[in-house]
Amino acid sequence: MNILWLQASGCGGCTMSLLCAEAPGLFDLLEDAGLCFLWHPSLSVESGAEVRALLDRIEAGAQPLDILCVEGAIARGPRGTGRFQMLAGTGRSMLETVTRLAPLARHVVAVGSCAAFGGMTSAGGNPSDATGLQYEGTHEGGILPPEFRARDGLPVVNVAGCPTHPGWVTETLMLLGGSALAAGDLDRFGRPRFYADHLVHHGCSRNEYYEYKASARTPGEIGCMMEHMGCIGTQAVGDCNIRPWNGSGSCTSGGYACIACTAPEFEEPRHPYSETPKIGGIPVGLPSDMPKAWFMALASLSKAATPERIRRNAASDRIEVPPTLRMPKR
């Protein structure tokens, strides 16, 4: 199967992330899976007239298109013309190009939260009127209508993330290549469930501190970042702490709060990312599936039961008190 990759309005970070795929690397993985790039603006040697000819062959039906990947949001401005972003050398906007190619592809993949929902590109006043392929934030319908389906029957597959995890992209492409991704394998926002059925909280290295509500208050402290520092890993979908980035890293393990970058409209939380909004001292965003009364009762009991080791370590930048080693009774 072949892949045509277009970069629209975004930073290119999802391609940079994809190149960090390892064990195996990106190109070995795709080759072994029988996948190849027809063209990628950063990875392919073809340019100019060669690319224009390729696009013409696809539109004419002379070149089948298996997977259309779009990275970055689509600019619709000014006034719906899309001419804020032109596809160089073609005289056409990216908006027109993608809407022409999408119905010809067996599968359409939005790579990253910008392509999926608008993401950072649509933040603020959104002067370019940027949107996702099939979603505008949480609302169905971007440049493609809610009822759009690619030739093999799937809606746009939204591999959301900012940037998206390289493993999510490669696994999605391999599943599509093997005809192993069905509509039931996508969540309500079109994200593949192999990662969207997990929470960032799962596998977090700070979970012991979360259990006791032993919280960090300033950057560098190793306690849980939910209560004071804006972390919403207990609500955000993603297996970031189960499938670490580059084999070892994640936002929370690096000391940065999860901002739910896989979610639509994460780019405008209406409060600083590093602060937890509260009402009456209670975080507004509670863990998924937990009623407020349960959380209050659990937090009160947990804080009362917090061991001194966890209490002291949570407010430190390193382990100050190691676990007590209990000798077995003879």
Disulfide bonds with the S-S distance in Angstrom:
none
